[in-house]
């Protein structure tokens, strides 16, 4: 399952970075992190801990479809 699909199928859910990492058993952490930030840049998801200096694993993310 692609990262985008996790958010699209669960638009009301908030996912932690740790949950996203656990969703992919054979993918490097850096790839998941980089793809998450690419989705944020494209405004597909939002970082709900935006002003927090937390590491990726402790941040939370939510679906935010383009308007």
PDB file of N, CA, C, O and CB in Angstrom:
ATOM      1  N   UNK A   1       0.838  -1.173   0.000  1.00  0.00           N
ATOM      2  CA  UNK A   1       0.000   0.000   0.000  1.00  0.00           C
ATOM      3  C   UNK A   1       0.889   1.243   0.000  1.00  0.00           C
ATOM      4  O   UNK A   1       1.878   1.313   0.729  1.00  0.00           O
ATOM      5  CB  UNK A   1      -0.956  -0.006   1.214  1.00  0.00           C
ATOM      6  N   UNK A   2       0.531   2.195  -0.804  1.00  0.00           N
ATOM      7  CA  UNK A   2       1.292   3.436  -0.862  1.00  0.00           C
ATOM      8  C   UNK A   2       0.928   4.338   0.304  1.00  0.00           C
ATOM      9  O   UNK A   2      -0.167   4.244   0.859  1.00  0.00           O
ATOM     10  CB  UNK A   2       1.047   4.159  -2.187  1.00  0.00           C
ATOM     11  N   UNK A   3       1.833   5.192   0.662  1.00  0.00           N
ATOM     12  CA  UNK A   3       1.625   6.128   1.762  1.00  0.00           C
ATOM     13  C   UNK A   3       0.378   6.985   1.521  1.00  0.00           C
ATOM     14  O   UNK A   3      -0.433   7.183   2.427  1.00  0.00           O
ATOM     15  CB  UNK A   3       2.861   7.025   1.940  1.00  0.00           C
ATOM     16  N   UNK A   4       0.236   7.482   0.309  1.00  0.00           N
ATOM     17  CA  UNK A   4      -0.931   8.305  -0.039  1.00  0.00           C
ATOM     18  C   UNK A   4      -2.225   7.554   0.220  1.00  0.00           C
ATOM     19  O   UNK A   4      -3.185   8.133   0.728  1.00  0.00           O
ATOM     20  CB  UNK A   4      -0.867   8.740  -1.506  1.00  0.00           C
ATOM     21  N   UNK A   5      -2.265   6.284  -0.120  1.00  0.00           N
ATOM     22  CA  UNK A   5      -3.466   5.470   0.051  1.00  0.00           C
ATOM     23  C   UNK A   5      -3.868   5.326   1.515  1.00  0.00           C
ATOM     24  O   UNK A   5      -5.058   5.262   1.824  1.00  0.00           O
ATOM     25  CB  UNK A   5      -3.250   4.101  -0.553  1.00  0.00           C
ATOM     26  N   UNK A   6      -2.903   5.275   2.407  1.00  0.00           N
ATOM     27  CA  UNK A   6      -3.204   5.182   3.838  1.00  0.00           C
ATOM     28  C   UNK A   6      -4.017   6.399   4.265  1.00  0.00           C
ATOM     29  O   UNK A   6      -5.008   6.264   4.982  1.00  0.00           O
ATOM     30  CB  UNK A   6      -1.899   5.075   4.678  1.00  0.00           C
ATOM     31  N   UNK A   7      -3.606   7.570   3.833  1.00  0.00           N
ATOM     32  CA  UNK A   7      -4.320   8.792   4.196  1.00  0.00           C
ATOM     33  C   UNK A   7      -5.653   8.901   3.477  1.00  0.00           C
ATOM     34  O   UNK A   7      -6.648   9.309   4.077  1.00  0.00           O
ATOM     35  CB  UNK A   7      -3.471  10.007   3.888  1.00  0.00           C
ATOM     36  N   UNK A   8      -5.685   8.545   2.211  1.00  0.00           N
ATOM     37  CA  UNK A   8      -6.908   8.652   1.413  1.00  0.00           C
ATOM     38  C   UNK A   8      -8.000   7.730   1.953  1.00  0.00           C
ATOM     39  O   UNK A   8      -9.167   8.119   1.996  1.00  0.00           O
ATOM     40  CB  UNK A   8      -6.617   8.318  -0.058  1.00  0.00           C
ATOM     41  N   UNK A   9      -7.641   6.528   2.362  1.00  0.00           N
ATOM     42  CA  UNK A   9      -8.631   5.569   2.866  1.00  0.00           C
ATOM     43  C   UNK A   9      -9.080   5.892   4.285  1.00  0.00           C
ATOM     44  O   UNK A   9     -10.108   5.387   4.736  1.00  0.00           O
ATOM     45  CB  UNK A   9      -8.064   4.163   2.823  1.00  0.00           C
ATOM     46  N   UNK A  10      -8.333   6.717   4.988  1.00  0.00           N
ATOM     47  CA  UNK A  10      -8.643   7.082   6.374  1.00  0.00           C
ATOM     48  C   UNK A  10      -8.549   8.596   6.548  1.00  0.00           C
ATOM     49  O   UNK A  10      -7.724   9.073   7.327  1.00  0.00           O
ATOM     50  CB  UNK A  10      -7.683   6.363   7.361  1.00  0.00           C
ATOM     51  N   UNK A  11      -9.384   9.361   5.835  1.00  0.00           N
ATOM     52  CA  UNK A  11      -9.210  10.820   5.810  1.00  0.00           C
ATOM     53  C   UNK A  11      -9.390  11.519   7.156  1.00  0.00           C
ATOM     54  O   UNK A  11      -8.878  12.623   7.343  1.00  0.00           O
ATOM     55  CB  UNK A  11     -10.168  11.405   4.845  1.00  0.00           C
ATOM     56  N   UNK A  12     -10.097  10.908   8.086  1.00  0.00           N
ATOM     57  CA  UNK A  12     -10.331  11.540   9.383  1.00  0.00           C
ATOM     58  C   UNK A  12      -9.281  11.150  10.421  1.00  0.00           C
ATOM     59  O   UNK A  12      -9.205  11.767  11.484  1.00  0.00           O
ATOM     60  CB  UNK A  12     -11.708  11.175   9.892  1.00  0.00           C
ATOM     61  N   UNK A  13      -8.483  10.146  10.129  1.00  0.00           N
ATOM     62  CA  UNK A  13      -7.495   9.656  11.094  1.00  0.00           C
ATOM     63  C   UNK A  13      -6.253  10.535  11.127  1.00  0.00           C
ATOM     64  O   UNK A  13      -5.881  11.168  10.140  1.00  0.00           O
ATOM     65  CB  UNK A  13      -7.101   8.224  10.763  1.00  0.00           C
ATOM     66  N   UNK A  14      -5.635  10.550  12.284  1.00  0.00           N
ATOM     67  CA  UNK A  14      -4.345  11.204  12.459  1.00  0.00           C
ATOM     68  C   UNK A  14      -3.331  10.097  12.718  1.00  0.00           C
ATOM     69  O   UNK A  14      -3.528   9.260  13.598  1.00  0.00           O
ATOM     70  CB  UNK A  14      -4.371  12.266  13.637  1.00  0.00           C
ATOM     71  N   UNK A  15      -2.255  10.097  11.955  1.00  0.00           N
ATOM     72  CA  UNK A  15      -1.231   9.055  12.055  1.00  0.00           C
ATOM     73  C   UNK A  15       0.063   9.634  12.581  1.00  0.00           C
ATOM     74  O   UNK A  15       0.470  10.729  12.194  1.00  0.00           O
ATOM     75  CB  UNK A  15      -0.995   8.389  10.697  1.00  0.00           C
ATOM     76  N   UNK A  16       0.701   8.900  13.459  1.00  0.00           N
ATOM     77  CA  UNK A  16       2.024   9.316  13.918  1.00  0.00           C
ATOM     78  C   UNK A  16       3.059   8.809  12.915  1.00  0.00           C
ATOM     79  O   UNK A  16       2.799   7.880  12.150  1.00  0.00           O
ATOM     80  CB  UNK A  16       2.324   8.778  15.362  1.00  0.00           C
ATOM     81  N   UNK A  17       4.214   9.424  12.933  1.00  0.00           N
ATOM     82  CA  UNK A  17       5.296   8.948  12.081  1.00  0.00           C
ATOM     83  C   UNK A  17       5.632   7.502  12.382  1.00  0.00           C
ATOM     84  O   UNK A  17       5.943   6.727  11.478  1.00  0.00           O
ATOM     85  CB  UNK A  17       6.531   9.817  12.254  1.00  0.00           C
ATOM     86  N   UNK A  18       5.569   7.143  13.646  1.00  0.00           N
ATOM     87  CA  UNK A  18       5.846   5.767  14.055  1.00  0.00           C
ATOM     88  C   UNK A  18       4.850   4.794  13.433  1.00  0.00           C
ATOM     89  O   UNK A  18       5.244   3.719  12.981  1.00  0.00           O
ATOM     90  CB  UNK A  18       5.811   5.649  15.580  1.00  0.00           C
ATOM     91  N   UNK A  19       3.567   5.152  13.402  1.00  0.00           N
ATOM     92  CA  UNK A  19       2.541   4.296  12.789  1.00  0.00           C
ATOM     93  C   UNK A  19       2.795   4.136  11.295  1.00  0.00           C
ATOM     94  O   UNK A  19       2.621   3.050  10.742  1.00  0.00           O
ATOM     95  CB  UNK A  19       1.133   4.880  13.026  1.00  0.00           C
ATOM     96  N   UNK A  20       3.203   5.208  10.652  1.00  0.00           N
ATOM     97  CA  UNK A  20       3.468   5.131   9.217  1.00  0.00           C
ATOM     98  C   UNK A  20       4.658   4.219   8.939  1.00  0.00           C
ATOM     99  O   UNK A  20       4.631   3.426   7.998  1.00  0.00           O
ATOM    100  CB  UNK A  20       3.727   6.533   8.639  1.00  0.00           C
ATOM    101  N   UNK A  21       5.684   4.328   9.746  1.00  0.00           N
ATOM    102  CA  UNK A  21       6.855   3.461   9.592  1.00  0.00           C
ATOM    103  C   UNK A  21       6.457   2.003   9.775  1.00  0.00           C
ATOM    104  O   UNK A  21       6.902   1.138   9.020  1.00  0.00           O
ATOM    105  CB  UNK A  21       7.960   3.845  10.602  1.00  0.00           C
ATOM    106  N   UNK A  22       5.623   1.726  10.770  1.00  0.00           N
ATOM    107  CA  UNK A  22       5.188   0.353  11.037  1.00  0.00           C
ATOM    108  C   UNK A  22       4.298  -0.213   9.935  1.00  0.00           C
ATOM    109  O   UNK A  22       4.147  -1.430   9.831  1.00  0.00           O
ATOM    110  CB  UNK A  22       4.453   0.296  12.352  1.00  0.00           C
ATOM    111  N   UNK A  23       3.709   0.653   9.114  1.00  0.00           N
ATOM    112  CA  UNK A  23       2.833   0.204   8.023  1.00  0.00           C
ATOM    113  C   UNK A  23       3.610  -0.419   6.864  1.00  0.00           C
ATOM    114  O   UNK A  23       3.028  -1.103   6.022  1.00  0.00           O
ATOM    115  CB  UNK A  23       2.009   1.371   7.509  1.00  0.00           C
ATOM    116  N   UNK A  24       4.909  -0.187   6.820  1.00  0.00           N
ATOM    117  CA  UNK A  24       5.744  -0.682   5.735  1.00  0.00           C
ATOM    118  C   UNK A  24       6.894  -1.488   6.322  1.00  0.00           C
ATOM    119  O   UNK A  24       7.825  -0.928   6.900  1.00  0.00           O
ATOM    120  CB  UNK A  24       6.276   0.485   4.863  1.00  0.00           C
ATOM    121  N   UNK A  25       6.823  -2.797   6.170  1.00  0.00           N
ATOM    122  CA  UNK A  25       7.820  -3.661   6.815  1.00  0.00           C
ATOM    123  C   UNK A  25       9.168  -3.694   6.095  1.00  0.00           C
ATOM    124  O   UNK A  25      10.197  -3.895   6.740  1.00  0.00           O
ATOM    125  CB  UNK A  25       7.283  -5.059   6.911  1.00  0.00           C
ATOM    126  N   UNK A  26       9.187  -3.504   4.794  1.00  0.00           N
ATOM    127  CA  UNK A  26      10.436  -3.640   4.050  1.00  0.00           C
ATOM    128  C   UNK A  26      10.882  -2.345   3.379  1.00  0.00           C
ATOM    129  O   UNK A  26      11.510  -2.378   2.321  1.00  0.00           O
ATOM    130  CB  UNK A  26      10.291  -4.712   3.012  1.00  0.00           C
ATOM    131  N   UNK A  27      10.560  -1.207   3.987  1.00  0.00           N
ATOM    132  CA  UNK A  27      10.922   0.081   3.408  1.00  0.00           C
ATOM    133  C   UNK A  27      11.760   0.837   4.428  1.00  0.00           C
ATOM    134  O   UNK A  27      11.428   0.871   5.613  1.00  0.00           O
ATOM    135  CB  UNK A  27       9.654   0.902   2.998  1.00  0.00           C
ATOM    136  N   UNK A  28      12.833   1.434   3.969  1.00  0.00           N
ATOM    137  CA  UNK A  28      13.701   2.210   4.856  1.00  0.00           C
ATOM    138  C   UNK A  28      12.958   3.410   5.436  1.00  0.00           C
ATOM    139  O   UNK A  28      12.143   4.042   4.763  1.00  0.00           O
ATOM    140  CB  UNK A  28      14.955   2.679   4.104  1.00  0.00           C
ATOM    141  N   UNK A  29      13.253   3.702   6.676  1.00  0.00           N
ATOM    142  CA  UNK A  29      12.673   4.840   7.401  1.00  0.00           C
ATOM    143  C   UNK A  29      12.804   6.128   6.599  1.00  0.00           C
ATOM    144  O   UNK A  29      11.845   6.894   6.505  1.00  0.00           O
ATOM    145  CB  UNK A  29      13.347   5.005   8.768  1.00  0.00           C
ATOM    146  N   UNK A  30      13.962   6.375   6.028  1.00  0.00           N
ATOM    147  CA  UNK A  30      14.228   7.618   5.316  1.00  0.00           C
ATOM    148  C   UNK A  30      13.301   7.796   4.114  1.00  0.00           C
ATOM    149  O   UNK A  30      12.907   8.918   3.796  1.00  0.00           O
ATOM    150  CB  UNK A  30      15.677   7.655   4.862  1.00  0.00           C
ATOM    151  N   UNK A  31      12.958   6.709   3.454  1.00  0.00           N
ATOM    152  CA  UNK A  31      12.069   6.773   2.293  1.00  0.00           C
ATOM    153  C   UNK A  31      10.667   7.172   2.735  1.00  0.00           C
ATOM    154  O   UNK A  31      10.029   8.012   2.101  1.00  0.00           O
ATOM    155  CB  UNK A  31      12.035   5.416   1.547  1.00  0.00           C
ATOM    156  N   UNK A  32      10.189   6.575   3.814  1.00  0.00           N
ATOM    157  CA  UNK A  32       8.864   6.907   4.334  1.00  0.00           C
ATOM    158  C   UNK A  32       8.835   8.366   4.783  1.00  0.00           C
ATOM    159  O   UNK A  32       7.899   9.101   4.469  1.00  0.00           O
ATOM    160  CB  UNK A  32       8.483   5.970   5.508  1.00  0.00           C
ATOM    161  N   UNK A  33       9.860   8.777   5.515  1.00  0.00           N
ATOM    162  CA  UNK A  33       9.948  10.161   5.992  1.00  0.00           C
ATOM    163  C   UNK A  33       9.959  11.133   4.811  1.00  0.00           C
ATOM    164  O   UNK A  33       9.209  12.109   4.806  1.00  0.00           O
ATOM    165  CB  UNK A  33      11.213  10.359   6.861  1.00  0.00           C
ATOM    166  N   UNK A  34      10.795  10.875   3.825  1.00  0.00           N
ATOM    167  CA  UNK A  34      10.908  11.782   2.681  1.00  0.00           C
ATOM    168  C   UNK A  34       9.611  11.842   1.878  1.00  0.00           C
ATOM    169  O   UNK A  34       9.225  12.910   1.402  1.00  0.00           O
ATOM    170  CB  UNK A  34      12.059  11.346   1.776  1.00  0.00           C
ATOM    171  N   UNK A  35       8.945  10.716   1.727  1.00  0.00           N
ATOM    172  CA  UNK A  35       7.668  10.694   1.003  1.00  0.00           C
ATOM    173  C   UNK A  35       6.575  11.419   1.782  1.00  0.00           C
ATOM    174  O   UNK A  35       5.710  12.067   1.192  1.00  0.00           O
ATOM    175  CB  UNK A  35       7.238   9.249   0.725  1.00  0.00           C
ATOM    176  N   UNK A  36       6.616  11.309   3.095  1.00  0.00           N
ATOM    177  CA  UNK A  36       5.652  12.040   3.923  1.00  0.00           C
ATOM    178  C   UNK A  36       5.833  13.534   3.709  1.00  0.00           C
ATOM    179  O   UNK A  36       4.857  14.251   3.491  1.00  0.00           O
ATOM    180  CB  UNK A  36       5.819  11.681   5.424  1.00  0.00           C
ATOM    181  N   UNK A  37       7.066  14.007   3.768  1.00  0.00           N
ATOM    182  CA  UNK A  37       7.314  15.433   3.591  1.00  0.00           C
ATOM    183  C   UNK A  37       7.012  15.896   2.166  1.00  0.00           C
ATOM    184  O   UNK A  37       6.665  17.058   1.958  1.00  0.00           O
ATOM    185  CB  UNK A  37       8.754  15.756   3.942  1.00  0.00           C
ATOM    186  N   UNK A  38       7.137  15.014   1.196  1.00  0.00           N
ATOM    187  CA  UNK A  38       6.746  15.355  -0.177  1.00  0.00           C
ATOM    188  C   UNK A  38       5.227  15.540  -0.261  1.00  0.00           C
ATOM    189  O   UNK A  38       4.752  16.440  -0.954  1.00  0.00           O
ATOM    190  CB  UNK A  38       7.215  14.253  -1.171  1.00  0.00           C
ATOM    191  N   UNK A  39       4.462  14.694   0.441  1.00  0.00           N
ATOM    192  CA  UNK A  39       3.003  14.835   0.459  1.00  0.00           C
ATOM    193  C   UNK A  39       2.595  16.128   1.162  1.00  0.00           C
ATOM    194  O   UNK A  39       1.602  16.751   0.786  1.00  0.00           O
ATOM    195  CB  UNK A  39       2.350  13.623   1.155  1.00  0.00           C
ATOM    196  N   UNK A  40       3.350  16.532   2.174  1.00  0.00           N
ATOM    197  CA  UNK A  40       3.074  17.798   2.856  1.00  0.00           C
ATOM    198  C   UNK A  40       3.348  18.968   1.907  1.00  0.00           C
ATOM    199  O   UNK A  40       2.563  19.914   1.834  1.00  0.00           O
ATOM    200  CB  UNK A  40       3.936  17.929   4.147  1.00  0.00           C
ATOM    201  N   UNK A  41       4.445  18.896   1.196  1.00  0.00           N
ATOM    202  CA  UNK A  41       4.803  19.961   0.249  1.00  0.00           C
ATOM    203  C   UNK A  41       3.737  20.114  -0.837  1.00  0.00           C
ATOM    204  O   UNK A  41       3.458  21.222  -1.294  1.00  0.00           O
ATOM    205  CB  UNK A  41       6.173  19.667  -0.395  1.00  0.00           C
ATOM    206  N   UNK A  42       3.147  18.993  -1.242  1.00  0.00           N
ATOM    207  CA  UNK A  42       2.099  19.021  -2.268  1.00  0.00           C
ATOM    208  C   UNK A  42       0.721  19.346  -1.682  1.00  0.00           C
ATOM    209  O   UNK A  42      -0.275  19.380  -2.404  1.00  0.00           O
ATOM    210  CB  UNK A  42       2.045  17.680  -2.992  1.00  0.00           C
ATOM    211  N   UNK A  43       0.676  19.584  -0.371  1.00  0.00           N
ATOM    212  CA  UNK A  43      -0.557  19.922   0.349  1.00  0.00           C
ATOM    213  C   UNK A  43      -1.589  18.805   0.307  1.00  0.00           C
ATOM    214  O   UNK A  43      -2.792  19.064   0.322  1.00  0.00           O
ATOM    215  CB  UNK A  43      -1.159  21.182  -0.224  1.00  0.00           C
ATOM    216  N   UNK A  44      -1.123  17.572   0.254  1.00  0.00           N
ATOM    217  CA  UNK A  44      -2.005  16.408   0.275  1.00  0.00           C
ATOM    218  C   UNK A  44      -2.278  15.993   1.722  1.00  0.00           C
ATOM    219  O   UNK A  44      -3.376  15.550   2.058  1.00  0.00           O
ATOM    220  CB  UNK A  44      -1.383  15.232  -0.524  1.00  0.00           C
ATOM    221  N   UNK A  45      -1.263  16.143   2.566  1.00  0.00           N
ATOM    222  CA  UNK A  45      -1.431  15.907   3.993  1.00  0.00           C
ATOM    223  C   UNK A  45      -0.877  17.113   4.741  1.00  0.00           C
ATOM    224  O   UNK A  45      -0.156  17.934   4.175  1.00  0.00           O
ATOM    225  CB  UNK A  45      -0.721  14.588   4.441  1.00  0.00           C
ATOM    226  N   UNK A  46      -1.224  17.206   6.021  1.00  0.00           N
ATOM    227  CA  UNK A  46      -0.682  18.277   6.848  1.00  0.00           C
ATOM    228  C   UNK A  46       0.019  17.677   8.059  1.00  0.00           C
ATOM    229  O   UNK A  46      -0.325  16.594   8.532  1.00  0.00           O
ATOM    230  CB  UNK A  46      -1.799  19.254   7.290  1.00  0.00           C
ATOM    231  N   UNK A  47       0.993  18.401   8.535  1.00  0.00           N
ATOM    232  CA  UNK A  47       1.707  18.034   9.756  1.00  0.00           C
ATOM    233  C   UNK A  47       0.966  18.718  10.894  1.00  0.00           C
ATOM    234  O   UNK A  47       1.026  19.941  11.026  1.00  0.00           O
ATOM    235  CB  UNK A  47       3.243  18.456   9.708  1.00  0.00           C
ATOM    236  N   UNK A  48       0.268  17.941  11.718  1.00  0.00           N
ATOM    237  CA  UNK A  48      -0.525  18.530  12.797  1.00  0.00           C
ATOM    238  C   UNK A  48       0.338  18.966  13.966  1.00  0.00           C
ATOM    239  O   UNK A  48      -0.157  19.600  14.897  1.00  0.00           O
ATOM    240  CB  UNK A  48      -1.571  17.546  13.275  1.00  0.00           C
ATOM    241  N   UNK A  49       1.604  18.639  13.931  1.00  0.00           N
ATOM    242  CA  UNK A  49       2.552  19.091  14.950  1.00  0.00           C
ATOM    243  C   UNK A  49       3.538  20.060  14.315  1.00  0.00           C
ATOM    244  O   UNK A  49       4.721  20.073  14.657  1.00  0.00           O
ATOM    245  CB  UNK A  49       3.301  17.887  15.597  1.00  0.00           C
ATOM    246  N   UNK A  50       3.053  20.850  13.408  1.00  0.00           N
ATOM    247  CA  UNK A  50       3.860  21.734  12.568  1.00  0.00           C
ATOM    248  C   UNK A  50       4.847  22.603  13.338  1.00  0.00           C
ATOM    249  O   UNK A  50       5.995  22.741  12.915  1.00  0.00           O
ATOM    250  CB  UNK A  50       2.963  22.611  11.774  1.00  0.00           C
ATOM    251  N   UNK A  51       4.441  23.176  14.426  1.00  0.00           N
ATOM    252  CA  UNK A  51       5.321  24.080  15.167  1.00  0.00           C
ATOM    253  C   UNK A  51       6.119  23.369  16.251  1.00  0.00           C
ATOM    254  O   UNK A  51       6.693  24.010  17.131  1.00  0.00           O
ATOM    255  CB  UNK A  51       4.512  25.190  15.786  1.00  0.00           C
ATOM    256  N   UNK A  52       6.150  22.078  16.185  1.00  0.00           N
ATOM    257  CA  UNK A  52       6.830  21.280  17.205  1.00  0.00           C
ATOM    258  C   UNK A  52       8.189  20.824  16.667  1.00  0.00           C
ATOM    259  O   UNK A  52       8.315  20.507  15.484  1.00  0.00           O
ATOM    260  CB  UNK A  52       5.960  20.051  17.622  1.00  0.00           C
ATOM    261  N   UNK A  53       9.185  20.791  17.517  1.00  0.00           N
ATOM    262  CA  UNK A  53      10.513  20.343  17.118  1.00  0.00           C
ATOM    263  C   UNK A  53      10.685  18.834  17.280  1.00  0.00           C
ATOM    264  O   UNK A  53      11.813  18.340  17.316  1.00  0.00           O
ATOM    265  CB  UNK A  53      11.566  21.069  17.926  1.00  0.00           C
ATOM    266  N   UNK A  54       9.586  18.105  17.377  1.00  0.00           N
ATOM    267  CA  UNK A  54       9.649  16.660  17.572  1.00  0.00           C
ATOM    268  C   UNK A  54      10.284  15.979  16.366  1.00  0.00           C
ATOM    269  O   UNK A  54      10.217  16.478  15.243  1.00  0.00           O
ATOM    270  CB  UNK A  54       8.248  16.091  17.825  1.00  0.00           C
ATOM    271  N   UNK A  55      10.884  14.860  16.619  1.00  0.00           N
ATOM    272  CA  UNK A  55      11.421  14.024  15.542  1.00  0.00           C
ATOM    273  C   UNK A  55      10.259  13.433  14.746  1.00  0.00           C
ATOM    274  O   UNK A  55       9.128  13.400  15.233  1.00  0.00           O
ATOM    275  CB  UNK A  55      12.338  12.890  16.112  1.00  0.00           C
ATOM    276  N   UNK A  56      10.528  12.970  13.534  1.00  0.00           N
ATOM    277  CA  UNK A  56       9.502  12.441  12.637  1.00  0.00           C
ATOM    278  C   UNK A  56       8.619  11.393  13.319  1.00  0.00           C
ATOM    279  O   UNK A  56       7.396  11.438  13.182  1.00  0.00           O
ATOM    280  CB  UNK A  56      10.155  11.839  11.405  1.00  0.00           C
ATOM    281  N   UNK A  57       9.206  10.472  14.033  1.00  0.00           N
ATOM    282  CA  UNK A  57       8.442   9.379  14.646  1.00  0.00           C
ATOM    283  C   UNK A  57       7.394   9.876  15.628  1.00  0.00           C
ATOM    284  O   UNK A  57       6.394   9.194  15.849  1.00  0.00           O
ATOM    285  CB  UNK A  57       9.376   8.426  15.352  1.00  0.00           C
ATOM    286  N   UNK A  58       7.596  11.039  16.221  1.00  0.00           N
ATOM    287  CA  UNK A  58       6.667  11.588  17.205  1.00  0.00           C
ATOM    288  C   UNK A  58       5.718  12.638  16.631  1.00  0.00           C
ATOM    289  O   UNK A  58       4.835  13.128  17.334  1.00  0.00           O
ATOM    290  CB  UNK A  58       7.437  12.186  18.339  1.00  0.00           C
ATOM    291  N   UNK A  59       5.894  12.978  15.379  1.00  0.00           N
ATOM    292  CA  UNK A  59       4.995  13.937  14.733  1.00  0.00           C
ATOM    293  C   UNK A  59       3.706  13.236  14.323  1.00  0.00           C
ATOM    294  O   UNK A  59       3.657  12.009  14.233  1.00  0.00           O
ATOM    295  CB  UNK A  59       5.674  14.590  13.499  1.00  0.00           C
ATOM    296  N   UNK A  60       2.665  14.025  14.077  1.00  0.00           N
ATOM    297  CA  UNK A  60       1.400  13.459  13.611  1.00  0.00           C
ATOM    298  C   UNK A  60       0.990  14.135  12.311  1.00  0.00           C
ATOM    299  O   UNK A  60       1.282  15.307  12.072  1.00  0.00           O
ATOM    300  CB  UNK A  60       0.291  13.620  14.684  1.00  0.00           C
ATOM    301  N   UNK A  61       0.300  13.355  11.474  1.00  0.00           N
ATOM    302  CA  UNK A  61      -0.049  13.796  10.126  1.00  0.00           C
ATOM    303  C   UNK A  61      -1.499  13.444   9.822  1.00  0.00           C
ATOM    304  O   UNK A  61      -2.023  12.448  10.319  1.00  0.00           O
ATOM    305  CB  UNK A  61       0.892  13.160   9.080  1.00  0.00           C
ATOM    306  N   UNK A  62      -2.144  14.274   8.996  1.00  0.00           N
ATOM    307  CA  UNK A  62      -3.552  14.085   8.657  1.00  0.00           C
ATOM    308  C   UNK A  62      -3.766  14.436   7.182  1.00  0.00           C
ATOM    309  O   UNK A  62      -3.083  15.295   6.624  1.00  0.00           O
ATOM    310  CB  UNK A  62      -4.467  14.955   9.573  1.00  0.00           C
ATOM    311  N   UNK A  63      -4.725  13.752   6.572  1.00  0.00           N
ATOM    312  CA  UNK A  63      -5.105  13.983   5.174  1.00  0.00           C
ATOM    313  C   UNK A  63      -5.692  15.365   5.022  1.00  0.00           C
ATOM    314  O   UNK A  63      -6.489  15.798   5.854  1.00  0.00           O
ATOM    315  CB  UNK A  63      -6.111  12.922   4.688  1.00  0.00           C
ATOM    316  N   UNK A  64      -5.314  16.051   3.990  1.00  0.00           N
ATOM    317  CA  UNK A  64      -5.827  17.377   3.691  1.00  0.00           C
ATOM    318  C   UNK A  64      -5.942  17.526   2.185  1.00  0.00           C
ATOM    319  O   UNK A  64      -5.027  18.035   1.537  1.00  0.00           O
ATOM    320  CB  UNK A  64      -4.918  18.479   4.291  1.00  0.00           C
ATOM    321  N   UNK A  65      -7.059  17.087   1.627  1.00  0.00           N
ATOM    322  CA  UNK A  65      -7.169  17.109   0.157  1.00  0.00           C
ATOM    323  C   UNK A  65      -7.068  18.510  -0.402  1.00  0.00           C
ATOM    324  O   UNK A  65      -7.457  19.482   0.246  1.00  0.00           O
ATOM    325  CB  UNK A  65      -8.478  16.487  -0.285  1.00  0.00           C
ATOM    326  N   UNK A  66      -6.541  18.605  -1.613  1.00  0.00           N
ATOM    327  CA  UNK A  66      -6.428  19.886  -2.301  1.00  0.00           C
ATOM    328  C   UNK A  66      -7.820  20.441  -2.523  1.00  0.00           C
ATOM    329  O   UNK A  66      -8.774  19.698  -2.751  1.00  0.00           O
ATOM    330  CB  UNK A  66      -5.669  19.740  -3.649  1.00  0.00           C
ATOM    331  N   UNK A  67      -7.921  21.731  -2.453  1.00  0.00           N
ATOM    332  CA  UNK A  67      -9.225  22.380  -2.654  1.00  0.00           C
ATOM    333  C   UNK A  67      -9.313  22.899  -4.059  1.00  0.00           C
ATOM    334  O   UNK A  67     -10.329  23.482  -4.440  1.00  0.00           O
ATOM    335  CB  UNK A  67      -9.447  23.525  -1.646  1.00  0.00           C
TER     336      UNK A  67
END
